[in-house]
Amino acid sequence: MKTAHKKQLPALDDDFAKDTGEAETLAELKTKVREGLMSEDAEEAKHEMRISLVEELIKRNNVPLPPNLVNRLARNLLENPRGRMQLQVRLMQERRKENPDAPPEKMFEPPKPEELAAAAHAEAVRNLSIEFVMMALADKEKVEVTEADLEKHLAEMAKERDKSVARLKAELQREDQGFQQLRGQLRLEKALDVLESKAKVKKEEAA
């Protein structure tokens, strides 16, 4: 004789909230969850706005790119398993948007080598255009990364990865151009802050 087992779900009460380690009461937990979702939405909106600003900046400023650099980056995207997978997923998503009624076997058919090569080239052009135009903006606005900026970011990275700052620094020192790449990333972020602030000023002036 089989015994039916009914799955017992935990009661959504203050004890449940305490068990999560995030709050002392259920009301407090709900508030934290709601604030977290709102924060995620705000971050996503900010990210999308920044992408739009950068793309508009690229449209208004023709960026000459060294062909050899574009080809090298495109080749790296194709040779890197993660980069290649991202290109494949993006191409299949575009295919689904263009022809939503296509049969599943056609929809999920792996992209052809020439399609991947074209997508890698386009992605390389886009990434380099963003880097070049934002670095030009950083130069124009005299954006610099201070030691305080670097230390603050390292502390945040160490906390996210549950490591000590000393260990994180040691890992970056072992990586080829680790600190240089980190400084470049921070300079790009500060340049994006400048671009966003200028866009807000223009919007307020127009209003």
Secondary structure, DSSP 4 states (H G I P E B T S, - for coil): -PPP-PPPPPP-SHHHHHHHTS-SSHHHHHHHHHHHHHHHHHHHHHHHHHHHHHHHHHHHS-----HHHHHHHHHHHHHSHHHHHHHHHHHHHHHHHH-TTS-HHHHTPPPPHHHHHHHHHHHHHHHHHHHHHHHHHHHHTT----HHHHHHHHHHHHHHTT--HHHHHHHHHHSTTHHHHHHHHHHHHHHHHHHHHHHHHHHHHH-
